Amino acid sequence: MSCERVFNPSLKNKPVVVLSNNDGCVVARSAEAKRLGIKMGIPYFQIKQFEKTHGLIALSSNYRLYGEMSNRVMAIILLMLTRSEQEIYSIDECFVELTQYLANYNLTDIAFAIKNRILKWVGLPVCVGLGPTKTLAKLANHWAKTEPKFNGVCNWQTIDAQERDAWLKRTPVSEVWGVGRQHSKVLAEMGIHTVAALASTDPMRIKKQFSVVMARTVMELQGVCCLEIDNIQVAKLQIISSRTFGKRLTELEQLHDVITVYTTRAHRKLRQDGSVCGIITAFIQTNKFREQDPQYYKSHSISIAVATDDVVILAHAARTAVSHIYKKGFDYQKAGVILSSISPKGAKTQSLFDLDPIVDSKKEALMSTLEAVTSRFGKNSLGLGTSSLTGQTWEMTRGNCSPDYFSEEGLPPVY
Amino acid sequence: MHTSIELTDLMQIFIPDDDDDAIQKAYLSANSGFQSPAAEYSTTGGDINSICVINKLATYRMRAASESMIHAGIGLNDIVVVDRSLNPKHRSVVIVEYNNDLIVRRFMKDQVGQHSTTWLKAENPKFISIHPKEGDLIVIWGVLTRVIKNLMV
């Protein structure tokens, strides 16, 4: 929402929502949209009428825009620290280690400096939460967002003790990082409804009832640091790439095309991690929300003789898997691939089936070229077979996307 | 209330870019057997970015959609480079939010003794200048640093 408003001030003071992939449901709402009673996650078709009655504006997700703005925000924060002190947690959140500055600086002042710089350089309002543990910092961040008196920065250490107690008793336990809806229900049955209640529970009791992870959360709430800043990119154990189609597909050839695209996407992440994959699973499914349609969901896994990062092999295996599970007569709405049995490249043991090292190095050269071309000309510029051509019927519907403000064609106009 | 702190005393300011000459030179000298007499000198062919972009993270490109600033040298469809980290000075060309649009004007700060008047001048008599009144809030989006014109035929 904020990203869209930076380049389009006409969106201010109006009810605006941003929609998920395929314009399915609401993922962001402006304050005015919230006031109309539009809830998070509500399907778009349920609120479409507000466009005529209240001038609601519904935008499709502009990933290019949000990604670029996110990169800038993270880089601005990084400018102020060293790389080992920042952990990027999601597209719009990061943790920052400030302990080393405690002796010489007022951390609240640092937080305001960061917040103000981001607002100036990027135009995005951010909130900062400070605390002795990650869990408490996240809690402080929640308070910074919801209590105007903090002006966007909340420091756990400096809140008046009595006020802090009052807030802890008022904040529902579901707001704690790591406590989801399911956990909240179980905690409620144990008589724990507020953060204060959870913080005063014996971690051992929580460990018995839930897990060691939840016990750590309680200890973090009590001020004991269990989670370090982790900026080491850990290789993923499983890579999934899947999407819902814009239109329902029925033919095997179409499913082959989409599965090749998803394999290419997953392969990119595999290469980024420097890993190889030993098992590829493909799945196809019909629209489970249209109960009147016949339903079909099947997946098939193929084990690869020698763990590989060769996109040609992976794509071929994925297509074979789809051929194995495809049944005519169904309207497929979603498909995907899962790469598993992942290990670091170069760690593979010798096998009778190992490829000739000359062929290996040619394939490596092919892959490097593919990567170089796609990184320079874009992800869809070069791919396998017909899978990369745009205009395919299964591409995501994004009816009302704001322009790519960072591209030549989409530069914001100034009058 | 919070105090604003000088960020320079906290953190490093110089971040070499990927195409920084220093990195290029180090790479070349590590990889070539032959030491070219030109090795001391820049081999990246000069970089337009370093002329146009001072603070990459706060710099944005926009397109002039009107001739409101024609006499400042900004023509229709020219690309303007805007830096959000700069503060406007007298005669800076700025982007301003006005009536739900982003508009380009020259920031004017007329000093008469102790009193100063700030207004936003259009560099084209056909376009309106903005004279904010006491208490009006004018949001400066950023300061223009360069204009890029396409001269190709």
Interface residues (C-beta under 8 A of the other chain):
Chain A: F7 P9 S10 K12 R72 A75 I76 L79 M80 L81 Y101 Y105 N106 T108 D109 I110 F112 A113 N116 R117 K120 W121 V122 G123 N151 V153 Y405 F406 L411 P412 P413 V414 Y415
Chain B: H2 T3 S4 I5 L7 L10 M11 Q12 I15 N55 L57 A58 Y60 R61 M62 R63 A64 A65 S66 S68 I79 V80 R84 S85 I95 E97 N100 D101 L102 I103 V104 W141
